[in-house]
Each structure stands twice: as structure tokens, then as C-alpha cells.
């Protein structure tokens, strides 16, 4: 005892003699073990380098550890959305990323899945053909056979292009026969039996270089090299019909793919959803500091593109342009608007009601806000509604109660 106070050594000795562990060091809580399955589409756009960076640097595991989890991540590569959707239905996948069509169908059927953050967006889709086909513009596709990923973004983009150019989003109105092309690499060669195909940009660039595939128009509303028609000849001409689109100036189609989570994950292990989003944001920040060519090279085994071509894919990507993954009202609005056009294409019977979408967003909104704050609250709130933004934005999902919406 010193000056009327017990020293720490004296207290510990006394407690030990009495068999009491009063001042023993607190036990460190054991990390909770968990395994999460994550589906990705590495042959697509921005999600490919983002998830590859997460895998290479074990970012998901590191962020989960900060929140008290010893995490094992089962990363799975998928060629398209459909097998991921099937895995969700069978409760065999926890997180996955896909575009508007399966999201719309899932929401309409009230599947127990929730929208998380933007996975990629502003993807360029190219209507392509063989150089000897005689097809030079959209009018020339009447009566032809066109390949596209049916029920996916390539088909949706094509539907919007023909709606603006020809007056209807239904290919059958123009005797256009559609063929499903789940494998982009094969479709990009425009095999016999197809006159044209709707291709994702990486697949088109690779086939353009290796197979002589040529493009006529793209989903941004511009002509490609093989175009010849009312807008002129060659690439880079703005097609006047794109101005009719509900998505203009984004193009004929507002492409956004979102990460989806099974509701059971959000209710049972919400911190893992937060860790996942924080890890993605860290990956985006790190990649944005790299050159576009270096980003492309990180997924060369999937895109199969030299740096100068892969850089074009990176430069289109909305997540890299922004530098953040948080969805806004404009991003989510793409789901509602696309559902209206899916009705015209007879893919669904009725468009989505905003009420359904808001109920879905509400499940993940608080977790999204936590992830945003853990990531340093970047960008500042003003960036979401900036009037000079080059893409469609609005208040973020955690402010969904302040969204002004109408069906």
C-alpha cells in the first residue's frame, strides 16, 4: 500500500491468494467462424477487377475480422446471372451480382433477396456482325437472326435500341429471330446461323481483334466502325433516336448491375454484409489510383485483352468514374424503368411498383450507411446530388425515405 492506495501488484497478489481473478486481464472474445459463398462474373466489366483485387488481398476476410469474424470466402465464377439466380433459389449462394432482369423478376416474385451496392455500370453493349454480312445499321436487322443473352442486359439493351430506332422493343414485330447466347466468347465470333449478336464490350473488343467481328451501333447511342446509314458512315456519330430514350443521356439503356444478398445473411450476420461492402469500397479506391491499363491487366486472364483495349472497358465503368459503390435513386430507378420496357417486350406481365422496390431497399439501407461511414463517409453527401455529374444520381439508398418517386 502506498499513501493509502493499494498498488496493482498488491491487489493482484491478494486476489490470487484468495482464488479470485478480479483484476485478471479480460479474455479476448473468440472470433466467430463463418463461411460465405460469393458469385461473380469475371468476364463482365467493373466487378471483375474489383473482386479480383478483393481476392488477391483477402479484403473481405480482413474487414470481417475487424468486425469479429474468422471468415472463409468461397468465391465462385459464373458466366452469367442465371446460374447464380438458380443457386440463390436453392439457398446455395449467399452473395451474387447480376443485372436488371433477374432483379426485377426476383422482386416481382418477392424472393427473399435484397439489393446491396452497385457492382458495375455504364457497360457498353455492341450490336455486331460479320464484315461480309451486309448489315450496316439497325434497319438492316429486319428479318435477320440476332444472338443475345435472353433475359439479361444484352437483350434489354437491344430491345431499347430497336424501340428507339424502329418503333417497338419487340423483335418479333420486325421478324427478328432471337437466339440465346449464354457464352459471350462464342457469340462474339458471329457463328453461322446468326446474322448479328449483341455483345458485352470486352468480348467484342477481343473478337474484333482476333476474329474480324465488326460493330454497327452501341448502347451509348453512337455508331461503330461498320455503320453506314442516316447518321453517316463509320464510328462516333450520335444516333438521333437515342434522344427518345428514357435513359438519355446515359444512352439507350441505363446499365447497372447490383450485388444481391440473401435476406437470411442480412438478418443473421449483418456485419458480414457491411464487411463485404467496405472491402469493395477499399478495392475501388485502390484500383482508382492505378492506371486503366494496369487495372485491365489484373484480369487479363478473363478479358483476354491487351492493356490498351482493356483500358477502354475500364474507362466506361461508372464505379471507376465515380470512385464509389453506393447506389443512388437514379441507379435504383433503372430497375423500375427497365421493368416498364420488359412489359413491352412481353418478358413480364406488369412493371414494378416503386413501393416494392423501396421495401426491398429498406432491408439493406442501414447496413449500407454503416459501410459508408466505415469507409470514411466518402464521397461527401453533396456528390450524390451534384448537378454537374456525368451520370444519373440522386440521394443514396440510406436516404430512401426522402426519395421523390412516382410510378
C-alpha angles and dihedrals in degrees: 000000000000123000091342095310128105116237117233090246091054093048093049091048091049093047091048091051090052092048092245123131094202097140099027114133111272115259114252109242112248113245114252111245117229140164122210127188116214126189122203139172104228094176091062127072136280097354089065101066091033095056092039090056090048091051096045093049098035089232096158091053092047094050091046090052090055087057095048104270133123095209133196113193120206103201114196128190118218129184093218144352100270099075089047091052089051089051090052091050090053092045090244099123130050103191130020141159127227144142137263103286100062090038091054092047091047093050092046090052090046092236114182093253130112135208114244124173136332110280097185139331150177089051115177115234117194128204100219139180143167117285091239096048097094090228109132104154142011094272088061091063093072109119092009134118115249127189121216140147097268114220090019140092096276090059092044091051091049091049090055093047094053091042090059097036101038105020102251134065092213112094091203090067087069098038090253111155114213123211122193113242110186092165110067097190092059094041090052091065088060094228121210111281091048126079096191142353140208107235138188111242100251091052091047094050092049093048092044089057099039107026104029093245112166132206129222106182138354135216092253088070100256133118123250128219097277095050121121120167146084093332093055131256132306132011132326103038116134111233110227092217092068089072088068091061121109086223098054128158087031088059137253089318134029101221117200127156118196135201110244128202132198109247091233089065092052093049099040102034108015092158089065091058088051091048090050093054094044089051091051092050091050089051092051091050091050094046094047088061090059129078116266089242092055091050089053092048090055089069100030090125089064104034094036090208132135112244095259092057097039088052088066090060091048092049091056094052114111094205091058092043091054099034093221141079104214115124120232133199088264092055094047089044088066088070093055095044093047091052089060092056092044087062090056089050088051092239093125131016099232138012122256118269114231088231090065092049094048092050089054095047091049091067095063102026097094091048090049090054091050090052091048091053093045087053092058098269091275131194101035115250091255091066092067094064100030109149093213095054116133092221138047111276141152137159114335123255095261086063093050092126087068095050115119106218139165132180 
